[in-house]
């Protein structure tokens, strides 16, 4: 039995499979996920698991070089924004409109999704994988 880190088998595999510049979208329960996407659906019920808790666990294992959020997050969901910025301390954070965010998640490249039970607005982030060497 695994002693620490991500215990969910599918999420652990997703993290281990990430390459440089691959994208992982950690999202609330309402974000429209494109059909046929690689998805780990963790949502159990409203707000379980929380978005912030899920991001915290992922960042313990995933090296990221950049994060992308909706520019609406700081004003529409201040508490989640503050906690997310604390977790992303030292990471470049790009802000785009929510509409642009939804276009980005439908783009090309390796994009995987982790759906949480979060039920608060704009609780979404695109984590761009970095490298842990060099």
C-alpha positions as a Python dict, from the first residue, in 0.01 Angstrom:
ca = {
    (1, 'X'): (0, 0, 0),
    (2, 'X'): (126, 349, -89),
    (3, 'X'): (239, 542, 221),
    (4, 'X'): (203, 901, 106),
    (5, 'X'): (118, 1128, -183),
    (6, 'X'): (-178, 1090, -413),
    (7, 'X'): (-373, 778, -319),
    (8, 'X'): (-624, 792, -605),
    (9, 'X'): (-484, 550, -863),
    (10, 'X'): (-610, 737, -1168),
    (11, 'X'): (-489, 1075, -1043),
    (12, 'X'): (-150, 933, -948),
    (13, 'X'): (-113, 788, -1299),
    (14, 'X'): (-219, 1118, -1457),
    (15, 'X'): (44, 1310, -1258),
    (16, 'X'): (314, 1055, -1338),
    (17, 'X'): (227, 1076, -1708),
    (18, 'X'): (270, 1453, -1735),
    (19, 'X'): (549, 1578, -1960),
    (20, 'X'): (700, 1922, -2003),
    (21, 'X'): (431, 2176, -2111),
    (22, 'X'): (145, 1925, -2076),
    (23, 'X'): (-160, 2082, -1913),
    (24, 'X'): (-371, 1965, -1623),
    (25, 'X'): (-699, 2145, -1566),
    (26, 'X'): (-821, 2126, -1208),
    (27, 'X'): (-1181, 2241, -1220),
    (28, 'X'): (-1499, 2297, -1029),
    (29, 'X'): (-1799, 2074, -1082),
    (30, 'X'): (-1953, 2305, -1342),
    (31, 'X'): (-1675, 2358, -1597),
    (32, 'X'): (-1774, 2205, -1933),
    (33, 'X'): (-1515, 1935, -2003),
    (34, 'X'): (-1473, 1849, -2372),
    (35, 'X'): (-1604, 1506, -2472),
    (36, 'X'): (-1345, 1227, -2497),
    (37, 'X'): (-1101, 1410, -2267),
    (38, 'X'): (-875, 1235, -2021),
    (39, 'X'): (-1067, 1297, -1696),
    (40, 'X'): (-1026, 1196, -1335),
    (41, 'X'): (-1364, 1278, -1180),
    (42, 'X'): (-1320, 1312, -804),
    (43, 'X'): (-1655, 1487, -742),
    (44, 'X'): (-1859, 1310, -474),
    (45, 'X'): (-2115, 1575, -383),
    (46, 'X'): (-2134, 1953, -359),
    (47, 'X'): (-1795, 2086, -242),
    (48, 'X'): (-1642, 1743, -181),
    (49, 'X'): (-1359, 1738, -256),
    (50, 'X'): (-1279, 2107, -250),
    (51, 'X'): (-1085, 2266, -535),
    (52, 'X'): (-812, 2405, -309),
    (53, 'X'): (-756, 2073, -131),
    (54, 'X'): (-724, 1898, -466),
    (55, 'X'): (-477, 2155, -603),
    (56, 'X'): (-272, 2131, -281),
    (57, 'X'): (-236, 1753, -316),
    (58, 'X'): (-150, 1774, -687),
    (59, 'X'): (118, 2039, -628),
    (60, 'X'): (291, 1810, -377),
    (61, 'X'): (382, 1587, -673),
    (62, 'X'): (355, 1786, -996),
    (63, 'X'): (627, 2028, -1104),
    (64, 'X'): (465, 2325, -1273),
    (65, 'X'): (613, 2622, -1455),
    (66, 'X'): (299, 2826, -1509),
    (67, 'X'): (-67, 2846, -1410),
    (68, 'X'): (-359, 2999, -1598),
    (69, 'X'): (-671, 3129, -1425),
    (70, 'X'): (-977, 3330, -1521),
    (71, 'X'): (-930, 3701, -1456),
    (72, 'X'): (-1274, 3700, -1291),
    (73, 'X'): (-1153, 3477, -1006),
    (74, 'X'): (-1000, 3754, -786),
    (75, 'X'): (-1324, 3954, -773),
    (76, 'X'): (-1587, 3679, -800),
    (77, 'X'): (-1428, 3428, -558),
    (78, 'X'): (-1181, 3612, -335),
    (79, 'X'): (-1130, 3334, -80),
    (80, 'X'): (-1037, 3071, -339),
    (81, 'X'): (-818, 3323, -522),
    (82, 'X'): (-619, 3407, -207),
    (83, 'X'): (-566, 3040, -120),
    (84, 'X'): (-469, 2952, -477),
    (85, 'X'): (-218, 3237, -498),
    (86, 'X'): (-64, 3116, -173),
    (87, 'X'): (-24, 2766, -318),
    (88, 'X'): (121, 2907, -642),
    (89, 'X'): (375, 3129, -468),
    (90, 'X'): (669, 3181, -704),
    (91, 'X'): (485, 3041, -1010),
    (92, 'X'): (398, 3258, -1310),
    (93, 'X'): (20, 3310, -1313),
    (94, 'X'): (-147, 3418, -1637),
    (95, 'X'): (-495, 3571, -1620),
    (96, 'X'): (-736, 3538, -1913),
    (97, 'X'): (-1110, 3593, -1946),
    (98, 'X'): (-1330, 3300, -1849),
    (99, 'X'): (-1438, 3269, -2211),
    (100, 'X'): (-1074, 3253, -2321),
    (101, 'X'): (-1007, 2997, -2046),
    (102, 'X'): (-1281, 2774, -2189),
    (103, 'X'): (-1127, 2809, -2536),
    (104, 'X'): (-783, 2714, -2402),
    (105, 'X'): (-913, 2391, -2250),
    (106, 'X'): (-1043, 2289, -2590),
    (107, 'X'): (-707, 2356, -2755),
    (108, 'X'): (-442, 2128, -2890),
    (109, 'X'): (-176, 1946, -2697),
    (110, 'X'): (-190, 1714, -2400),
    (111, 'X'): (-469, 1837, -2174),
    (112, 'X'): (-603, 1632, -1883),
    (113, 'X'): (-882, 1721, -1641),
    (114, 'X'): (-938, 1671, -1270),
    (115, 'X'): (-1298, 1746, -1175),
    (116, 'X'): (-1363, 1834, -813),
    (117, 'X'): (-1690, 1878, -626),
    (118, 'X'): (-1626, 2251, -588),
    (119, 'X'): (-1945, 2455, -621),
    (120, 'X'): (-1810, 2810, -617),
    (121, 'X'): (-1760, 3029, -926),
    (122, 'X'): (-1442, 3036, -1136),
    (123, 'X'): (-1263, 2770, -925),
    (124, 'X'): (-1051, 2646, -1214),
    (125, 'X'): (-682, 2646, -1297),
    (126, 'X'): (-469, 2518, -1583),
    (127, 'X'): (-141, 2385, -1446),
    (128, 'X'): (134, 2379, -1708),
    (129, 'X'): (385, 2106, -1630),
    (130, 'X'): (748, 2199, -1585),
    (131, 'X'): (1057, 1988, -1547),
    (132, 'X'): (1206, 1884, -1215),
    (133, 'X'): (1566, 1887, -1337),
    (134, 'X'): (1803, 2127, -1507),
}
